[in-house]
């Protein structure tokens, strides 16, 4: 039979896994607007940048967002 420490460790692991999964699902930063946030190139729905270079440039110009 599991003791209280085992139960607490399992609960902590479950809570941590849920928090990590929730953080992965929620994008941080600005919302997609239909065009690249850096160069204004039209994009598919849900995308914020056309490529990694534009993303990196935008992030350098907007630290902390």
C-alpha positions, -999 to +999 in steps of 0.1 A: +000+000+000+013+035-009+021+058+019+014+095+021+048+105+006+042+083-024+007+097-029+020+132-026+048+126-051+024+111-077+001+141-072+030+165-077+040+147-109+005+148-122+001+185-115+035+193-130+026+174-162-007+192-165+009+226-160+035+218-187+009+207-212-012+238-205+018+260-211+025+243-244-010+249-257-011+286-248+011+306-271+028+336-255+032+369-271+011+387-297-019+372-314-018+361-351-032+388-374-032+371-408+002+385-418+037+383-405+042+406-375+076+416-388+073+419-426+035+419-432+036+389-456+002+373-458+000+341-437-023+312-431-046+315-401-029+311-367+006+319-379+024+349-365+056+350-385+065+337-420+098+322-409+123+319-380+143+349-392+113+372-390+103+358-356+138+363-343+140+399-356+106+407-342+116+393-308+148+413-308+128+445-315+101+437-289+119+422-259+096+408-232+065+405-254 
